[in-house]
Amino acid sequence: MGATMDGHTTDSRTDIGRGGHVAGLISLRMTIAMAVITVVGGVIYILGVLLGSRHEFTERGLDPNAMSVTEQFGSGMMIIDTRKAIGFTVLFVLGVVAAVALVGRYYSRKEVAPLEHAFELQKDFVADASHELKTPLAVISTRIDLIDFRRAHGQPIDGALADLRGDVDRMNAIITDLLVAARGAVDTEPVPLAGVIDQSVDAVRPLADKRGVVIDKRIDGDPAHLIVRGNAVGLSRCLVAVLDNAVAHAPDGTHVTVSLGYHHRGDATIRVSDHGPGIGENPERLFRRFARDDDGTTHQGYGLGLALARDVANRYGGALDVESTSASGTVMRLTLPLAS
C-alpha cells in the first residue's frame, strides 16, 4: 500500500507540474492574442481615419488625385472630420474591448477547466471511497463475529482467519483502484470474467449467508474465451455492487443467480437475477448518484452503488443496465467487449 500511495503522490505532483506548464502556456497565448488584437485594431483605426480625411477633401470640392493639397492648405495640413474620427475611435475601443473580453473568457475557461476536473475527481473519490469500503467492512465485521463464535465454541478458526486476510487484501486493492480512478487513469489487461465472478461472489457470500440467500453461478460457454480488457479489481467492484444490491433486496431463503455468457453482439454478458419485489417504473433513477430506493428494506446505503458500478463499466467500454424487472424479480445486465 505504501508503494502505491507514494506512486500516487508522485503522479499527482507530476500532474500539478504539467498543469502549471499548461497554464503558463495559455497565459502566453492569451497575451499574444490580445497584443495582436490591439495592433490589428490600431491599424484599422488609422486606416479609417485616413479614409475619412479623403472624403473630407471631396466634400470641400477638392480633388486630391488632381491637385496638391499643399497648394491650397500648405505643407503638413490635413483635414479630418472630427465626427468621423470620434465615431472610429468609439468603434475601435468597443471592438478591442469585445475582442479582449472574448479571448480572455476563452483562455480563462481553458485555465480553470483542469482545476474543475480535479475538483470533480476529488469529490467523486471521497464519495466513492465512503461507499466502496462499506461492503468490505461489513464483510470483515461478519468474519470477526464468526471467528468469535467459533473460538467461544472451541471450533477451528484458521479458515476464517485466512478469509479475513483475503478481505483485508481485497480492501487494499479497492483503495488502490479508487486512487487510480481518481487520477482519471485507465489501466487495462486481459481479465477472465469467470475469475471476477468467483472473487465477487466470495466477497458477498458472508452477507448472503447472514440473510439466508443462496448465490448460484452459471457459465454458458467456454470460460477461456470469455476474457475482456479491464482491471480485475475494478470489474469486481462493479459486480460486487450489483450483487450486494441483489442480495439486499432478495427475500430471505431465496436464490440470486449470476450467469456468464455471450451477448448477441458478440460481447460478454454477466446477468444477476433475484426474486425481489422489482424496481418499479423508471429504473434508470437507480443509476444516478445519491439516488435512494425507499422500499422498506434494511439495506441503507448512500445511493452510490449502482452509479459507481455503471461508472466502472463505462470506464472499460461496457454498459450496465436493467434488463428486466417485475414483481417477481429483477435482472441486471453487465455487458463488456471481449478482448481481441
C-alpha positions as CSV (number, residue, x, y, z in Angstrom):
1,M,0.0,0.0,0.0
2,G,2.9,2.3,0.8
3,A,4.4,2.0,-2.7
4,T,1.0,2.6,-4.2
5,M,0.4,5.7,-2.2
6,D,3.9,7.1,-2.9
7,G,3.4,6.4,-6.6
8,H,0.1,8.3,-6.5
9,T,1.7,11.3,-4.7
10,T,4.4,11.4,-7.4
11,D,1.9,11.2,-10.2
12,S,-0.1,14.0,-8.5
13,R,2.9,16.2,-8.3
14,T,3.7,15.5,-12.0
15,D,0.1,16.4,-12.9
16,I,0.4,19.6,-11.0
17,G,3.6,20.5,-12.7
18,R,2.1,19.8,-16.1
19,G,-0.9,21.8,-15.1
20,G,1.3,24.8,-14.3
21,H,3.2,24.4,-17.6
22,V,-0.1,24.4,-19.5
23,A,-1.4,27.4,-17.5
24,G,1.7,29.3,-18.3
25,L,1.5,28.4,-22.0
26,I,-2.2,29.5,-22.1
27,S,-1.3,32.8,-20.4
28,L,1.4,33.5,-23.0
29,R,-1.0,32.7,-25.8
30,M,-3.6,35.0,-24.3
31,T,-1.1,37.8,-24.1
32,I,0.0,37.3,-27.7
33,A,-3.7,37.2,-28.8
34,M,-4.5,40.4,-27.0
35,A,-1.4,42.1,-28.5
36,V,-2.4,41.1,-32.0
37,I,-6.0,42.3,-31.4
38,T,-4.7,45.7,-30.3
39,V,-2.2,46.1,-33.2
40,V,-4.8,45.0,-35.8
41,G,-7.4,47.2,-34.3
42,G,-5.0,50.2,-34.3
43,V,-4.2,49.7,-37.9
44,I,-7.9,49.5,-38.8
45,Y,-8.4,52.7,-36.8
46,I,-5.7,54.6,-38.6
47,L,-6.9,53.5,-42.0
48,G,-10.4,54.5,-41.1
49,V,-9.3,58.0,-40.1
50,L,-7.3,58.4,-43.3
51,L,-10.2,57.2,-45.4
52,G,-12.3,59.8,-43.6
53,S,-9.9,62.5,-44.5
54,R,-10.1,61.8,-48.2
55,H,-13.9,62.0,-48.1
56,E,-13.4,65.5,-46.4
57,F,-11.5,66.7,-49.5
58,T,-14.3,65.7,-51.8
59,E,-16.9,67.5,-49.5
60,R,-14.9,70.7,-49.9
61,G,-14.8,70.4,-53.7
62,L,-11.1,69.3,-53.8
63,D,-9.7,66.5,-55.9
64,P,-6.7,65.1,-54.1
65,N,-5.8,63.0,-57.1
66,A,-5.7,66.0,-59.4
67,M,-4.0,68.7,-57.3
68,S,-1.7,69.0,-54.5
69,V,-3.1,69.6,-51.0
70,T,-0.1,71.8,-50.2
71,E,-1.1,74.4,-52.9
72,Q,-4.3,75.1,-51.0
73,F,-3.5,74.5,-47.4
74,G,0.2,74.5,-47.1
75,S,2.7,71.7,-46.3
76,G,1.7,69.4,-43.5
77,M,-2.0,70.3,-43.4
78,M,-4.6,67.5,-43.3
79,I,-8.3,67.8,-43.0
80,I,-10.0,65.3,-40.7
81,D,-13.7,65.2,-39.9
82,T,-14.0,65.3,-36.1
83,R,-17.3,63.5,-36.0
84,K,-15.9,60.6,-38.1
85,A,-12.8,60.5,-36.1
86,I,-14.8,60.2,-32.9
87,G,-17.0,57.5,-34.5
88,F,-14.0,55.5,-35.5
89,T,-12.5,55.9,-32.0
90,V,-15.6,54.7,-30.3
91,L,-15.9,51.7,-32.7
92,F,-12.2,50.9,-32.2
93,V,-12.5,51.0,-28.4
94,L,-15.6,48.9,-28.4
95,G,-14.2,46.4,-30.8
96,V,-11.0,45.9,-28.8
97,V,-12.8,45.6,-25.5
98,A,-15.2,43.0,-27.0
99,A,-12.4,41.0,-28.6
100,V,-10.2,41.1,-25.5
101,A,-13.3,40.0,-23.4
102,L,-13.9,37.0,-25.7
103,V,-10.3,36.0,-25.8
104,G,-9.9,36.4,-22.0
105,R,-13.1,34.4,-21.4
106,Y,-11.9,31.6,-23.8
107,Y,-8.5,31.2,-22.2
108,S,-9.7,31.7,-18.7
109,R,-12.1,28.8,-19.1
110,K,-9.3,26.7,-20.5
111,E,-7.1,27.5,-17.5
112,V,-9.9,26.8,-15.0
113,A,-11.1,23.5,-16.7
114,P,-8.2,21.3,-15.3
115,L,-9.0,22.7,-11.8
116,E,-12.7,21.9,-12.2
117,H,-11.9,18.4,-13.4
118,A,-9.5,17.8,-10.5
119,F,-12.2,19.1,-8.0
120,E,-14.8,16.7,-9.5
121,L,-12.4,13.8,-9.3
122,Q,-11.7,14.7,-5.7
123,K,-15.4,14.8,-4.8
124,D,-16.0,11.5,-6.6
125,F,-13.1,9.9,-4.8
126,V,-14.5,10.9,-1.4
127,A,-18.0,9.7,-2.2
128,D,-16.7,6.5,-3.9
129,A,-14.4,5.6,-1.0
130,S,-17.1,6.1,1.6
131,H,-19.4,3.7,-0.3
132,E,-16.9,1.2,-1.7
133,L,-15.4,0.5,1.7
134,K,-18.8,0.0,3.2
135,T,-19.3,-3.6,1.9
136,P,-15.9,-5.0,2.7
137,L,-16.1,-3.5,6.2
138,A,-19.5,-5.2,6.6
139,V,-17.9,-8.5,5.4
140,I,-15.0,-8.1,7.8
141,S,-17.3,-7.4,10.7
142,T,-19.2,-10.6,9.8
143,R,-16.0,-12.6,9.6
144,I,-15.0,-11.3,13.1
145,D,-18.3,-12.3,14.5
146,L,-17.8,-15.8,13.0
147,I,-14.3,-16.1,14.5
148,D,-15.6,-15.1,17.9
149,F,-18.4,-17.6,17.7
150,R,-16.0,-20.5,16.7
151,R,-13.5,-19.6,19.3
152,A,-16.1,-19.5,22.0
153,H,-17.3,-23.0,21.0
154,G,-13.8,-24.4,20.6
155,Q,-14.1,-24.7,16.8
156,P,-11.1,-24.1,14.4
157,I,-10.7,-20.6,13.2
158,D,-7.8,-21.0,10.8
159,G,-10.0,-20.9,7.7
160,A,-11.9,-17.9,8.9
161,L,-8.7,-16.0,9.6
162,A,-7.4,-16.8,6.1
163,D,-10.7,-15.5,4.7
164,L,-10.3,-12.3,6.9
165,R,-6.8,-11.7,5.5
166,G,-8.2,-12.1,2.0
167,D,-10.9,-9.5,2.8
168,V,-8.2,-7.1,4.0
169,D,-6.2,-7.6,0.8
170,R,-9.3,-7.0,-1.2
171,M,-10.0,-3.7,0.6
172,N,-6.4,-2.7,-0.1
173,A,-6.9,-3.5,-3.8
174,I,-10.1,-1.5,-3.8
175,I,-8.4,1.6,-2.3
176,T,-5.7,1.3,-5.0
177,D,-8.2,1.1,-7.7
178,L,-10.1,4.1,-6.3
179,L,-6.8,6.1,-6.4
180,V,-6.2,5.1,-10.0
181,A,-9.8,6.2,-10.9
182,A,-9.3,9.5,-9.0
183,R,-6.3,10.2,-11.4
184,G,-8.6,9.6,-14.3
185,A,-6.3,6.8,-15.5
186,V,-7.5,3.6,-17.1
187,D,-5.1,0.6,-16.8
188,T,-6.3,-2.4,-18.7
189,E,-5.2,-6.0,-19.1
190,P,-6.8,-9.3,-20.2
191,V,-9.2,-10.3,-17.4
192,P,-11.1,-13.7,-17.3
193,L,-14.7,-12.9,-16.2
194,A,-15.1,-16.3,-14.6
195,G,-12.4,-15.3,-12.0
196,V,-14.1,-12.0,-11.5
197,I,-17.4,-13.8,-10.7
198,D,-15.7,-16.1,-8.3
199,Q,-14.0,-13.3,-6.5
200,S,-17.1,-11.2,-6.3
201,V,-19.3,-14.0,-5.1
202,D,-16.7,-14.8,-2.4
203,A,-16.7,-11.2,-1.2
204,V,-20.5,-11.0,-0.9
205,R,-21.2,-14.6,0.3
206,P,-20.9,-13.7,4.1
207,L,-23.6,-11.1,3.7
208,A,-25.8,-13.5,1.7
209,D,-25.3,-16.3,4.3
210,K,-26.3,-13.9,7.0
211,R,-29.6,-13.3,5.3
212,G,-30.1,-16.9,4.2
213,V,-29.7,-16.0,0.5
214,V,-28.0,-18.6,-1.8
215,I,-25.8,-17.3,-4.6
216,D,-25.8,-19.6,-7.7
217,K,-23.2,-19.4,-10.5
218,R,-23.7,-20.4,-14.1
219,I,-21.4,-20.1,-17.1
220,D,-22.7,-20.6,-20.7
221,G,-19.8,-21.2,-23.0
222,D,-16.0,-21.8,-22.6
223,P,-14.7,-19.6,-19.7
224,A,-11.3,-19.4,-21.6
225,H,-13.0,-17.4,-24.3
226,L,-14.9,-15.1,-22.0
227,I,-12.0,-12.6,-21.5
228,V,-12.3,-8.8,-21.5
229,R,-9.8,-6.0,-21.2
230,G,-10.0,-4.2,-17.9
231,N,-8.9,-4.4,-14.4
232,A,-9.9,-7.4,-12.2
233,V,-10.3,-5.3,-9.1
234,G,-12.4,-2.6,-10.8
235,L,-14.6,-5.2,-12.5
236,S,-15.0,-7.0,-9.2
237,R,-16.1,-3.7,-7.6
238,C,-18.7,-3.3,-10.3
239,L,-20.1,-6.8,-9.8
240,V,-19.9,-6.7,-6.0
241,A,-22.1,-3.5,-6.1
242,V,-24.7,-5.3,-8.3
243,L,-24.6,-8.5,-6.1
244,D,-24.8,-6.5,-2.9
245,N,-27.9,-4.7,-4.3
246,A,-29.5,-8.0,-5.4
247,V,-28.8,-9.8,-2.0
248,A,-30.1,-6.8,-0.1
249,H,-33.5,-6.9,-1.9
250,A,-33.8,-10.6,-2.3
251,P,-36.3,-12.3,0.2
252,D,-34.7,-14.4,2.8
253,G,-34.1,-18.0,1.8
254,T,-34.3,-17.2,-2.0
255,H,-31.6,-17.6,-4.7
256,V,-29.6,-14.9,-6.5
257,T,-28.2,-16.2,-9.8
258,V,-25.0,-14.9,-11.5
259,S,-24.7,-16.1,-15.1
260,L,-22.0,-15.5,-17.6
261,G,-22.4,-15.9,-21.4
262,Y,-22.3,-14.2,-24.7
263,H,-24.3,-11.2,-25.9
264,H,-26.0,-11.2,-29.3
265,R,-23.5,-8.5,-30.4
266,G,-20.6,-10.8,-29.6
267,D,-19.8,-9.2,-26.2
268,A,-19.6,-10.9,-22.9
269,T,-22.5,-10.5,-20.6
270,I,-23.0,-11.1,-16.9
271,R,-26.5,-11.2,-15.6
272,V,-27.5,-11.0,-11.9
273,S,-31.1,-12.0,-11.2
274,D,-33.0,-12.0,-7.9
275,H,-36.5,-12.7,-6.7
276,G,-37.1,-9.4,-5.1
277,P,-40.2,-7.1,-5.4
278,G,-38.8,-5.4,-8.5
279,I,-37.6,-1.8,-9.2
280,G,-40.8,-0.3,-10.5
281,E,-41.0,2.4,-13.0
282,N,-38.0,4.4,-14.2
283,P,-35.2,2.0,-13.2
284,E,-32.7,4.5,-14.6
285,R,-33.1,6.6,-11.4
286,L,-31.1,4.0,-9.5
287,F,-28.0,4.8,-11.6
288,R,-28.0,8.4,-10.6
289,R,-25.6,9.3,-7.8
290,F,-27.2,9.5,-4.3
291,A,-30.4,8.1,-5.7
292,R,-32.2,6.1,-3.0
293,D,-34.9,3.4,-3.4
294,D,-37.1,3.6,-0.3
295,D,-38.6,0.1,-0.5
296,G,-38.6,-0.6,3.2
297,T,-35.6,-2.9,3.2
298,T,-32.9,-2.7,6.0
299,H,-30.3,-2.1,3.3
300,Q,-29.4,1.6,3.9
301,G,-26.6,2.7,1.6
302,Y,-25.6,6.1,0.2
303,G,-27.3,5.6,-3.2
304,L,-23.9,5.3,-4.9
305,G,-23.6,1.5,-5.6
306,L,-25.2,1.2,-9.0
307,A,-24.0,4.6,-10.1
308,L,-20.4,3.6,-9.3
309,A,-20.9,0.2,-10.9
310,R,-22.0,1.9,-14.1
311,D,-19.0,4.3,-14.0
312,V,-16.7,1.3,-13.8
313,A,-18.4,-0.5,-16.7
314,N,-18.2,2.6,-18.8
315,R,-14.5,3.0,-17.9
316,Y,-13.8,-0.3,-19.7
317,G,-16.1,0.3,-22.7
318,G,-19.0,-1.7,-21.2
319,A,-22.6,-0.9,-20.1
320,L,-24.7,-1.7,-17.0
321,D,-28.5,-1.6,-17.2
322,V,-31.7,-3.2,-16.0
323,E,-32.6,-5.9,-18.5
324,S,-36.0,-6.7,-16.9
325,T,-37.9,-6.1,-13.7
326,S,-41.2,-7.1,-12.4
327,A,-42.9,-8.0,-9.1
328,S,-41.2,-11.4,-9.3
329,G,-37.7,-10.2,-9.6
330,T,-35.1,-8.1,-11.4
331,V,-32.3,-9.0,-13.9
332,M,-29.3,-6.6,-14.0
333,R,-27.1,-6.9,-17.1
334,L,-23.4,-6.1,-17.3
335,T,-22.1,-6.1,-20.9
336,L,-18.3,-5.9,-21.7
337,P,-16.5,-6.1,-25.1
338,L,-14.4,-9.2,-25.5
339,A,-10.7,-8.9,-25.7
340,S,-9.4,-9.2,-29.2
